[in-house]
Amino acid sequence: MIWAPLLVACAACYAIKLAGLSMPQRLLQDPRIQRTVPLLPVALLAGLIAINTFSSGMHLAFDARAAALAVAGAAVLLRAPFLVVVMAAAATAALVRLL
């Protein structure tokens, strides 16, 4: 029963990958494409962070995750090392949940 949707998903993923490999070279050399493609991962990651931070099911939520994200953003702006950013965000989330 579960195998049919799984095989369809596998075929769809393969088709998408094949479509990317089959793109004409002249299309990939377009300056607009060259400027846009490096920005796509950043946009996708920002969308994932926003959804996971500010939603709870189907509802908008401002809780410890939002405070932790704000502290992490401030630490990044201050050029703190990655471990410090993560520890500061985790400490903020734990502190807000206790309050």
C-alpha positions as a LaTeX table, in Angstrom:
\begin{tabular}{lrrr}
\hline
Residue & $x$ (\AA) & $y$ (\AA) & $z$ (\AA) \\
\hline
Met1 & 0.00 & 0.00 & 0.00 \\
Ile2 & 2.76 & 2.48 & 0.94 \\
Trp3 & 5.04 & 1.45 & $-1.94$ \\
Ala4 & 3.11 & 3.23 & $-4.70$ \\
Pro5 & 3.42 & 6.75 & $-3.24$ \\
Leu6 & 7.04 & 6.08 & $-2.34$ \\
Leu7 & 7.89 & 5.01 & $-5.88$ \\
Val8 & 6.04 & 8.03 & $-7.32$ \\
Ala9 & 8.01 & 10.35 & $-5.01$ \\
Cys10 & 11.28 & 8.69 & $-6.04$ \\
Ala11 & 10.42 & 9.06 & $-9.72$ \\
Ala12 & 9.47 & 12.71 & $-9.22$ \\
Cys13 & 12.77 & 13.46 & $-7.43$ \\
Tyr14 & 14.72 & 11.75 & $-10.20$ \\
Ala15 & 12.82 & 13.69 & $-12.86$ \\
Ile16 & 13.53 & 17.00 & $-11.13$ \\
Lys17 & 17.22 & 16.16 & $-10.85$ \\
Leu18 & 17.32 & 15.07 & $-14.51$ \\
Ala19 & 15.61 & 18.31 & $-15.56$ \\
Gly20 & 18.31 & 20.30 & $-13.77$ \\
Leu21 & 21.07 & 18.35 & $-15.49$ \\
Ser22 & 19.38 & 18.69 & $-18.88$ \\
Met23 & 19.25 & 22.50 & $-18.85$ \\
Pro24 & 20.87 & 24.08 & $-21.91$ \\
Gln25 & 24.25 & 25.68 & $-21.18$ \\
Arg26 & 23.22 & 29.01 & $-22.72$ \\
Leu27 & 20.39 & 29.28 & $-20.19$ \\
Leu28 & 22.75 & 28.64 & $-17.28$ \\
Gln29 & 25.14 & 31.35 & $-18.51$ \\
Asp30 & 22.44 & 34.04 & $-18.35$ \\
Pro31 & 23.60 & 36.83 & $-15.97$ \\
Arg32 & 20.21 & 36.94 & $-14.23$ \\
Ile33 & 20.46 & 33.25 & $-13.41$ \\
Gln34 & 24.06 & 33.69 & $-12.24$ \\
Arg35 & 22.94 & 36.42 & $-9.80$ \\
Thr36 & 19.82 & 34.63 & $-8.56$ \\
Val37 & 20.95 & 31.05 & $-7.96$ \\
Pro38 & 23.38 & 31.79 & $-5.09$ \\
Leu39 & 20.59 & 33.59 & $-3.22$ \\
Leu40 & 18.12 & 30.67 & $-3.29$ \\
Pro41 & 19.59 & 28.65 & $-0.39$ \\
Val42 & 19.62 & 31.74 & 1.82 \\
Ala43 & 15.98 & 32.47 & 1.04 \\
Leu44 & 14.92 & 28.87 & 1.66 \\
Leu45 & 16.81 & 28.72 & 4.96 \\
Ala46 & 15.28 & 32.02 & 6.10 \\
Gly47 & 11.81 & 30.71 & 5.30 \\
Leu48 & 12.41 & 27.50 & 7.25 \\
Ile49 & 13.73 & 29.44 & 10.24 \\
Ala50 & 10.74 & 31.78 & 10.20 \\
Ile51 & 8.21 & 28.95 & 9.99 \\
Asn52 & 9.86 & 26.91 & 12.74 \\
Thr53 & 10.31 & 29.93 & 15.02 \\
Phe54 & 7.01 & 31.74 & 14.74 \\
Ser55 & 4.47 & 28.95 & 14.27 \\
Ser56 & 2.88 & 26.38 & 16.49 \\
Gly57 & 0.73 & 24.10 & 14.37 \\
Met58 & $-1.46$ & 26.46 & 12.38 \\
His59 & $-1.11$ & 29.37 & 14.81 \\
Leu60 & 1.29 & 32.28 & 15.10 \\
Ala61 & 3.38 & 31.95 & 18.27 \\
Phe62 & 5.85 & 34.23 & 20.03 \\
Asp63 & 7.56 & 32.16 & 22.69 \\
Ala64 & 11.04 & 31.15 & 23.81 \\
Arg65 & 12.05 & 30.34 & 20.25 \\
Ala66 & 11.51 & 33.95 & 19.14 \\
Ala67 & 13.56 & 35.28 & 22.04 \\
Ala68 & 16.34 & 32.78 & 21.31 \\
Leu69 & 16.37 & 33.79 & 17.65 \\
Ala70 & 16.66 & 37.47 & 18.62 \\
Val71 & 19.60 & 36.75 & 20.94 \\
Ala72 & 21.27 & 34.57 & 18.29 \\
Gly73 & 20.83 & 37.33 & 15.71 \\
Ala74 & 22.37 & 39.89 & 18.06 \\
Ala75 & 25.30 & 37.56 & 18.76 \\
Val76 & 25.88 & 37.06 & 15.04 \\
Leu77 & 25.82 & 40.82 & 14.47 \\
Leu78 & 28.44 & 41.17 & 17.20 \\
Arg79 & 30.53 & 38.56 & 15.33 \\
Ala80 & 30.49 & 36.04 & 18.16 \\
Pro81 & 31.85 & 32.56 & 17.46 \\
Phe82 & 29.31 & 29.95 & 16.37 \\
Leu83 & 29.45 & 28.05 & 19.66 \\
Val84 & 28.76 & 31.25 & 21.60 \\
Val85 & 25.78 & 32.01 & 19.36 \\
Val86 & 24.30 & 28.56 & 19.93 \\
Met87 & 24.94 & 28.61 & 23.69 \\
Ala88 & 23.46 & 32.11 & 24.08 \\
Ala89 & 20.33 & 31.13 & 22.15 \\
Ala90 & 19.92 & 27.91 & 24.14 \\
Ala91 & 20.39 & 29.72 & 27.45 \\
Thr92 & 17.85 & 32.36 & 26.43 \\
Ala93 & 15.30 & 29.73 & 25.42 \\
Ala94 & 15.78 & 27.86 & 28.70 \\
Leu95 & 15.50 & 31.06 & 30.75 \\
Val96 & 12.34 & 32.24 & 28.97 \\
Arg97 & 10.70 & 28.83 & 29.40 \\
Leu98 & 11.42 & 28.91 & 33.12 \\
Leu99 & 9.76 & 32.31 & 33.44 \\
\hline
\end{tabular}
